[in-house]
Amino acid sequence: FGGIGKNFANPAITARIIMLLAFPTTMTTWTAAKALIGGVDAVSSATPLALISTNPEAMPSTLQLFIGQCGGSLGETSALALIIGFIILIATGVITWHTPVVYVATVFVFSWILGENPVQHILSGGLMLGAIFMATDYSSTPSTNWGRVIFGFGAGILTTLIRIYANYPEGVSFSILLMNILTPHISNWTRSKPMGMIIEGKGDK
């Protein structure tokens, strides 16, 4: 899209959506890690987000979701590892807390309002990966703190709606891409404006 700092949308998110639409079966077939019993170290399984709507009884436990003992894309299954990464990025000043915290909190509250299990929605799928590492991209997300709050809120609403009502069980990638498109407008709406200005001339300032 023009190189680092010139992307109108997150390239990784866009590429993932293209792959998902072009190869839906391959992109949604997972293996879940299992204990080494009888020489089997993994079995094919549905992603937790698919189980939420199709077979809730087969959902992994909260602890399994938290540590990552479940099916899913590379890097998205362990909430514990992602939280550690979030703390490191905040501590080193690489990102701010606004978008990730508001994004996750919005999904939690909105999914609870719609009668879903908010903890399962938080710990399943790519929500934390997207909120921490994708929705904080410098060039494709708002440059103001209030803009980042609006971005996280909008992405959270869209993610929840797509997860619950759309054909795809996951909505993080689509939500972030849609909010990327709105980023220039959000930045303009939330940019601070000077209260006054000084004009130099022959007379008084």
Disulfide bonds with the S-S distance in Angstrom:
none
